Amino acid sequence: MNPDLLNALIVGEHSKRDLARHLLPVAWLLGIIAIAGPTWKLEPNPFVEDAQPLMILLKSDKSMLQTDSTSTTHMERAQLKIADLAQARKGQPLGLIAYAGSAHLVLPPTADTAVVAEMAAEISPDIMPVPGDRLDLAIQKAAALLHEESHGGSLLVIADTVAADSQPIVAANQSANPVPIQFLALADADSPETKTLRDAAEQLNANVQELTIDDQDVSNITDFAERNTSAGIAGESSRWQEAGYWLTPLLALIVAFSFRRRELAEAEKPA
Protein backbone atom coordinates (compact mmCIF):
# COMPACT_ATOMS: atom_id res chain seq x y z
CA MET A 1 0.00 0.00 0.00
CA ASN A 2 1.17 3.49 -0.74
CA PRO A 3 2.93 4.78 2.41
CA ASP A 4 0.97 8.05 2.38
CA LEU A 5 -2.36 6.21 2.28
CA LEU A 6 -1.20 3.72 4.89
CA ASN A 7 -0.16 6.57 7.19
CA ALA A 8 -3.58 8.19 6.86
CA LEU A 9 -5.45 4.96 7.67
CA ILE A 10 -3.41 3.81 10.67
CA VAL A 11 -5.05 4.70 14.02
CA GLY A 12 -3.07 4.69 17.23
CA GLU A 13 0.32 5.98 16.26
CA HIS A 14 -0.23 9.51 17.41
CA SER A 15 -1.84 10.92 20.55
CA LYS A 16 -4.42 12.91 18.57
CA ARG A 17 -5.58 9.78 16.86
CA ASP A 18 -5.81 8.01 20.22
CA LEU A 19 -7.92 10.90 21.53
CA ALA A 20 -10.27 10.70 18.53
CA ARG A 21 -10.62 6.96 18.99
CA HIS A 22 -11.60 7.33 22.63
CA LEU A 23 -13.96 10.23 21.95
CA LEU A 24 -15.89 8.36 19.27
CA PRO A 25 -17.97 6.26 21.73
CA VAL A 26 -18.63 9.41 23.77
CA ALA A 27 -19.84 11.20 20.64
CA TRP A 28 -22.17 8.32 19.77
CA LEU A 29 -23.57 8.28 23.31
CA LEU A 30 -24.16 12.05 23.33
CA GLY A 31 -25.75 11.87 19.89
CA ILE A 32 -28.18 9.16 21.02
CA ILE A 33 -29.13 11.17 24.12
CA ALA A 34 -29.62 14.36 22.09
CA ILE A 35 -31.83 12.60 19.54
CA ALA A 36 -33.87 10.99 22.33
CA GLY A 37 -34.82 14.49 23.48
CA PRO A 38 -33.92 14.74 27.17
CA THR A 39 -36.15 17.06 29.19
CA TRP A 40 -36.56 18.07 32.79
CA LYS A 41 -38.98 21.00 32.81
CA LEU A 42 -42.28 22.07 31.27
CA GLU A 43 -42.48 24.65 28.51
CA PRO A 44 -43.64 28.15 29.49
CA ASN A 45 -47.28 28.68 28.63
CA PRO A 46 -47.45 30.98 25.57
CA PHE A 47 -50.69 32.52 26.90
CA VAL A 48 -49.54 33.29 30.43
CA GLU A 49 -48.76 36.91 29.62
CA ASP A 50 -52.13 37.47 27.96
CA ALA A 51 -54.86 39.36 29.79
CA GLN A 52 -57.29 36.89 31.32
CA PRO A 53 -61.04 37.10 30.72
CA LEU A 54 -63.43 39.22 32.73
CA MET A 55 -67.00 37.92 32.63
CA ILE A 56 -69.72 40.51 33.26
CA LEU A 57 -72.85 39.18 34.96
CA LEU A 58 -75.53 41.78 34.27
CA LYS A 59 -78.74 41.64 36.28
CA SER A 60 -81.75 42.21 34.03
CA ASP A 61 -84.71 41.97 36.36
CA LYS A 62 -87.50 44.56 36.65
CA SER A 63 -85.78 46.20 39.61
CA MET A 64 -83.11 47.46 37.20
CA LEU A 65 -85.67 49.91 35.78
CA GLN A 66 -85.81 51.83 39.07
CA THR A 67 -84.11 55.20 39.63
CA ASP A 68 -82.49 56.65 42.73
CA SER A 69 -80.89 60.05 43.12
CA THR A 70 -80.57 60.57 39.36
CA SER A 71 -82.99 60.34 36.45
CA THR A 72 -81.16 57.36 34.92
CA THR A 73 -82.31 53.84 35.68
CA HIS A 74 -80.06 51.20 37.16
CA MET A 75 -79.98 49.46 33.79
CA GLU A 76 -78.89 52.64 32.00
CA ARG A 77 -76.11 53.16 34.54
CA ALA A 78 -74.98 49.57 34.04
CA GLN A 79 -74.92 49.91 30.26
CA LEU A 80 -72.91 53.15 30.44
CA LYS A 81 -70.36 51.56 32.77
CA ILE A 82 -70.10 48.50 30.54
CA ALA A 83 -69.32 50.80 27.61
CA ASP A 84 -66.60 52.50 29.70
CA LEU A 85 -65.24 49.13 30.77
CA ALA A 86 -65.19 47.91 27.17
CA GLN A 87 -63.12 50.94 26.25
CA ALA A 88 -60.75 50.46 29.19
CA ARG A 89 -60.23 46.77 28.35
CA LYS A 90 -59.97 47.26 24.61
CA GLY A 91 -58.33 44.19 23.10
CA GLN A 92 -58.60 42.22 26.36
CA PRO A 93 -61.13 39.37 26.71
CA LEU A 94 -64.52 40.49 27.97
CA GLY A 95 -67.66 38.34 28.17
CA LEU A 96 -71.29 38.95 29.07
CA ILE A 97 -74.03 36.98 30.80
CA ALA A 98 -77.51 38.38 31.44
CA TYR A 99 -79.52 36.97 34.32
CA ALA A 100 -82.83 37.38 36.13
CA GLY A 101 -84.79 34.26 37.07
CA SER A 102 -82.56 32.42 34.58
CA ALA A 103 -79.06 33.01 33.24
CA HIS A 104 -78.14 33.34 29.57
CA LEU A 105 -74.78 33.63 27.82
CA VAL A 106 -74.78 36.70 25.61
CA LEU A 107 -71.14 36.63 24.54
CA PRO A 108 -68.21 34.41 25.55
CA PRO A 109 -64.92 36.19 26.29
CA THR A 110 -63.88 38.16 23.23
CA ALA A 111 -61.16 40.70 22.49
CA ASP A 112 -63.70 42.73 20.50
CA THR A 113 -64.97 44.55 23.57
CA ALA A 114 -66.97 47.03 21.50
CA VAL A 115 -69.35 44.20 20.58
CA VAL A 116 -69.87 43.47 24.28
CA ALA A 117 -70.89 47.10 24.88
CA GLU A 118 -73.26 46.99 21.91
CA MET A 119 -74.91 43.78 23.08
CA ALA A 120 -75.24 45.07 26.64
CA ALA A 121 -77.04 48.15 25.32
CA GLU A 122 -79.75 45.89 23.86
CA ILE A 123 -80.46 43.97 27.07
CA SER A 124 -83.56 44.83 29.08
CA PRO A 125 -85.81 43.04 31.59
CA ASP A 126 -88.43 42.70 28.85
CA ILE A 127 -86.38 40.13 26.95
CA MET A 128 -85.72 37.91 29.98
CA PRO A 129 -87.97 34.81 29.96
CA VAL A 130 -88.19 34.44 33.75
CA PRO A 131 -88.20 37.26 36.34
CA GLY A 132 -86.19 36.88 39.50
CA ASP A 133 -82.68 37.11 40.92
CA ARG A 134 -80.76 33.90 40.23
CA LEU A 135 -77.21 35.15 40.49
CA ASP A 136 -76.20 31.64 41.47
CA LEU A 137 -77.13 30.37 37.99
CA ALA A 138 -75.12 33.15 36.35
CA ILE A 139 -72.07 32.33 38.48
CA GLN A 140 -72.35 28.64 37.62
CA LYS A 141 -72.59 29.38 33.92
CA ALA A 142 -69.67 31.83 33.93
CA ALA A 143 -67.39 29.59 36.01
CA ALA A 144 -68.20 26.58 33.82
CA LEU A 145 -67.41 28.59 30.69
CA LEU A 146 -64.03 29.73 31.99
CA HIS A 147 -63.19 26.20 33.12
CA GLU A 148 -64.35 24.67 29.84
CA GLU A 149 -62.09 26.94 27.80
CA SER A 150 -59.17 26.38 30.22
CA HIS A 151 -59.02 30.08 30.95
CA GLY A 152 -58.33 31.83 34.17
CA GLY A 153 -60.43 34.88 34.80
CA SER A 154 -62.72 36.71 37.18
CA LEU A 155 -66.35 37.77 37.42
CA LEU A 156 -67.94 41.21 37.66
CA VAL A 157 -71.52 41.26 38.93
CA ILE A 158 -73.35 44.46 37.94
CA ALA A 159 -76.55 44.64 39.95
CA ASP A 160 -78.69 46.88 42.11
CA THR A 161 -79.47 44.18 44.67
CA VAL A 162 -78.87 40.53 45.49
CA ALA A 163 -81.34 37.98 46.85
CA ALA A 164 -81.45 37.95 50.63
CA ASP A 165 -80.46 34.29 50.83
CA SER A 166 -76.84 34.24 49.66
CA GLN A 167 -76.26 30.54 50.38
CA PRO A 168 -77.15 29.41 46.83
CA ILE A 169 -74.67 31.98 45.51
CA VAL A 170 -71.89 30.73 47.77
CA ALA A 171 -72.70 27.12 46.89
CA ALA A 172 -72.65 27.94 43.17
CA ASN A 173 -69.21 29.51 43.40
CA GLN A 174 -67.84 26.61 45.43
CA SER A 175 -69.30 23.87 43.23
CA ALA A 176 -67.47 25.08 40.13
CA ASN A 177 -63.83 25.96 40.79
CA PRO A 178 -64.12 29.19 42.83
CA VAL A 179 -63.59 32.28 40.72
CA PRO A 180 -62.68 35.76 42.05
CA ILE A 181 -65.78 37.95 42.10
CA GLN A 182 -66.36 41.67 42.39
CA PHE A 183 -69.61 43.63 42.51
CA LEU A 184 -70.48 46.96 40.96
CA ALA A 185 -73.26 48.48 43.08
CA LEU A 186 -75.76 50.44 41.00
CA ALA A 187 -77.90 51.73 43.87
CA ASP A 188 -76.92 54.50 46.28
CA ALA A 189 -74.10 53.60 48.65
CA ASP A 190 -76.23 53.86 51.81
CA SER A 191 -79.31 52.13 50.38
CA PRO A 192 -80.68 48.80 51.63
CA GLU A 193 -80.10 47.39 48.12
CA THR A 194 -76.38 48.04 48.28
CA LYS A 195 -76.26 46.45 51.72
CA THR A 196 -77.48 43.18 50.19
CA LEU A 197 -74.51 43.32 47.80
CA ARG A 198 -72.11 43.87 50.69
CA ASP A 199 -73.61 40.96 52.62
CA ALA A 200 -73.25 38.66 49.62
CA ALA A 201 -69.73 39.91 48.95
CA GLU A 202 -68.75 39.14 52.52
CA GLN A 203 -69.95 35.56 52.11
CA LEU A 204 -68.03 35.23 48.84
CA ASN A 205 -64.92 37.04 50.04
CA ALA A 206 -65.58 39.44 47.17
CA ASN A 207 -65.08 43.14 46.57
CA VAL A 208 -67.83 45.78 46.20
CA GLN A 209 -67.17 48.79 43.99
CA GLU A 210 -69.48 51.79 44.21
CA LEU A 211 -70.38 53.93 41.22
CA THR A 212 -68.34 57.08 40.68
CA ILE A 213 -69.07 60.04 38.44
CA ASP A 214 -65.69 59.62 36.77
CA ASP A 215 -63.85 56.51 35.58
CA GLN A 216 -62.35 55.67 38.96
CA ASP A 217 -64.77 52.78 39.45
CA VAL A 218 -63.84 51.33 36.05
CA SER A 219 -60.15 51.72 36.86
CA ASN A 220 -60.63 49.91 40.18
CA ILE A 221 -62.51 47.10 38.44
CA THR A 222 -59.80 46.56 35.83
CA ASP A 223 -57.07 46.66 38.49
CA PHE A 224 -58.93 44.06 40.54
CA ALA A 225 -59.35 41.84 37.47
CA GLU A 226 -55.61 41.99 36.77
CA ARG A 227 -54.57 41.28 40.35
CA ASN A 228 -57.16 38.65 41.19
CA THR A 229 -57.79 35.85 38.76
CA SER A 230 -58.35 32.14 38.92
CA ALA A 231 -55.43 30.01 37.83
CA GLY A 232 -56.93 28.53 34.70
CA ILE A 233 -53.77 29.43 32.79
CA ALA A 234 -50.74 28.31 34.72
CA GLY A 235 -47.22 29.55 34.30
CA GLU A 236 -46.30 26.31 32.53
CA SER A 237 -48.01 24.32 29.81
CA SER A 238 -48.49 20.54 29.75
CA ARG A 239 -45.73 20.09 27.15
CA TRP A 240 -42.20 19.23 28.18
CA GLN A 241 -39.39 21.43 26.89
CA GLU A 242 -36.87 19.42 24.88
CA ALA A 243 -33.28 20.13 25.90
CA GLY A 244 -31.33 17.87 23.55
CA TYR A 245 -29.98 20.85 21.63
CA TRP A 246 -27.80 21.76 24.62
CA LEU A 247 -25.60 18.75 23.75
CA THR A 248 -24.84 19.94 20.22
CA PRO A 249 -21.87 22.16 21.26
CA LEU A 250 -20.22 19.14 22.89
CA LEU A 251 -20.84 17.07 19.77
CA ALA A 252 -19.35 19.82 17.59
CA LEU A 253 -16.29 19.99 19.82
CA ILE A 254 -15.76 16.23 19.63
CA VAL A 255 -16.16 16.27 15.86
CA ALA A 256 -13.57 19.04 15.65
CA PHE A 257 -11.07 16.96 17.61
CA SER A 258 -11.75 13.96 15.39
CA PHE A 259 -10.38 15.70 12.31
CA ARG A 260 -6.77 14.70 11.52
CA ARG A 261 -4.43 17.15 9.91
CA ARG A 262 -2.38 15.78 7.05
CA GLU A 263 1.21 15.56 8.14
CA LEU A 264 3.51 16.77 5.42
CA ALA A 265 6.73 16.63 7.35
CA GLU A 266 7.96 13.53 5.54
CA ALA A 267 6.86 14.86 2.17
CA GLU A 268 8.69 18.13 2.66
CA LYS A 269 12.01 16.46 3.40
CA PRO A 270 14.43 16.52 0.48
CA ALA A 271 14.72 13.26 -1.39
C-alpha positions, 0 to 999 in steps of 0.5 A: 500500500502506498505509504501516504495512504497507509499513514492516513489509515493507521489509528493509534500511532499519534496521541491525537488519533488516540484521543479521537478513537476514545472520543468516538464512543462518547460522541455516539452516546451524546448523539443518542441522548440528544436525539432521544430528546432529554427534558426536565422542565415544562415549557412556558405557557405561551398565553400566560402573559395574555390578559385573562377574561373578565365575565360581566354578569348583568342583572336584568330583572324589573328592579333594574328599571328603578331610579335613585338620586338621578334620572337614569335607571339602574340598567342605563347606569350599568350599560354606560359603565359597561361601555366605559369598561369595554373601552378600558379593556380594549383588546382584552377578553370580555364576556357577558351573561344576562340573568334574572330568574334564569341566566343566559350567555350573551357573549363568551370572552372576546377581544372585540370589547366594543361588541360586548358594549353593543350587546349590553345596550340591547339587554332589558328586563323585557327580553328575559324569559323568567323574572327573579334574581338567580345570580347563582345560575349566572355564576355557575354558567360563567365559572363553567365557561371559563373552566371549559375553555381552560381560561383563568379569569374573574367575574364582575356582577353588575346589579342593584341588589342581590337575593337575601339568601346568599347561600345558593350563591356561595354554593354555586361559586364553590361547586365550580372551581371558585372564581374571584368575584367583584360587585359593581353596586348600581344603587346609592351607597347607603341604600338597603339594596347596596347592603345586600350586595355587601352581605353577599360579597362578605360571604363570597370574600368578594369586593364591592365597587361603588359607582363614581361620576368619573372613571375611577370605578372602572379603573378599580374594576380593571385593576382588581381583574388583573390582580385577582384571577383564577389560575386557569392558565398556569405559568407552565403548559403541559408540554415538556421542553426538549433540551437535547440541543444543549448537547450539540456544542459538545458534539461539535467539539468532539467532531472538531477533535476527530479531524486529523491534519495531514502531516507533510513533514515527511513529504517536505524532506528533500529526497 
